[in-house]
Amino acid sequence: MCNAKVTIYTTRFCPFCIRAKSMLDNKSVDYQEIPIDNQPAVRREMIKKSGRRTVPQIWINDYHVGGCDELFSLERMGQLDNLLVNE
């Protein structure tokens, strides 16, 4: 059960975004997806918050996970589920 607020900045055709969302979907995690396609102000907001220009950019509550690789790394290390249930 996921108590955490999950936010993911994405673009429509990004394979890493699709992969990250697929993992979250498989874990039945509700998340807020913020598309940045053709949204320069939203892209700037993402860059300001994350310090990165690439997508996806993922937050669990206030913790900046990073991108798809970091999300999968947390899963491999057995730490993702703990982040998802802690408030």
C-alpha positions as CSV (number, residue, x, y, z in Angstrom):
1,M,0.0,0.0,0.0
2,C,1.4,3.4,-1.0
3,N,0.8,6.3,1.3
4,A,3.4,8.5,-0.4
5,K,2.8,11.3,-2.8
6,V,4.6,10.4,-6.0
7,T,5.2,13.0,-8.7
8,I,6.8,12.3,-12.1
9,Y,7.7,14.9,-14.8
10,T,7.5,13.2,-18.2
11,T,7.4,13.7,-22.0
12,R,5.1,11.7,-24.2
13,F,7.6,9.5,-26.1
14,C,10.4,9.2,-23.6
15,P,11.2,5.4,-23.2
16,F,12.6,6.0,-19.7
17,C,9.4,7.8,-18.6
18,I,7.3,4.9,-20.0
19,R,9.5,2.4,-18.1
20,A,9.3,4.3,-14.8
21,K,5.5,4.7,-15.1
22,S,5.2,1.0,-15.9
23,M,7.0,0.0,-12.8
24,L,4.9,2.3,-10.7
25,D,1.7,1.0,-12.4
26,N,2.8,-2.6,-11.7
27,K,3.2,-1.7,-8.0
28,S,-0.3,-0.1,-8.1
29,V,1.2,3.3,-7.1
30,D,-0.9,6.3,-7.8
31,Y,1.2,9.2,-9.1
32,Q,0.8,12.7,-10.4
33,E,2.2,12.9,-13.9
34,I,3.3,16.3,-15.1
35,P,3.9,16.3,-18.8
36,I,6.4,18.9,-20.0
37,D,5.8,18.5,-23.7
38,N,5.4,22.0,-25.3
39,Q,5.3,23.5,-21.8
40,P,8.5,25.6,-21.4
41,A,7.3,27.1,-18.0
42,V,6.7,23.6,-16.6
43,R,10.0,22.4,-17.9
44,R,11.8,25.3,-16.2
45,E,10.0,24.5,-13.0
46,M,11.2,20.9,-13.2
47,I,14.8,22.0,-13.9
48,K,14.7,24.5,-11.0
49,K,13.4,21.8,-8.6
50,S,15.6,18.9,-9.8
51,G,18.7,20.7,-11.1
52,R,18.4,18.3,-14.1
53,R,17.1,18.7,-17.7
54,T,16.3,15.1,-18.4
55,V,13.0,13.2,-17.9
56,P,11.6,11.5,-16.0
57,Q,12.2,13.4,-12.8
58,I,10.6,11.6,-9.9
59,W,9.8,12.6,-6.3
60,I,8.4,10.5,-3.5
61,N,7.0,13.0,-1.0
62,D,9.8,15.5,-0.7
63,Y,12.6,13.1,-1.7
64,H,14.0,13.6,-5.2
65,V,14.5,10.1,-6.5
66,G,16.0,11.3,-9.8
67,G,15.3,9.5,-13.0
68,C,14.3,6.0,-14.2
69,D,17.8,4.5,-13.4
70,E,17.6,5.7,-9.8
71,L,14.0,4.5,-9.4
72,F,15.1,1.0,-10.6
73,S,18.2,1.1,-8.4
74,L,16.0,1.8,-5.3
75,E,13.9,-1.2,-6.3
76,R,16.9,-3.5,-6.8
77,M,18.2,-2.5,-3.4
78,G,14.9,-3.2,-1.7
79,Q,14.4,0.5,-0.7
80,L,11.6,1.6,-3.0
81,D,8.7,0.0,-1.1
82,N,9.8,1.6,2.2
83,L,9.8,5.0,0.6
84,L,6.4,4.4,-0.9
85,V,4.8,3.4,2.4
86,N,6.4,6.0,4.7
87,E,4.7,9.3,5.0
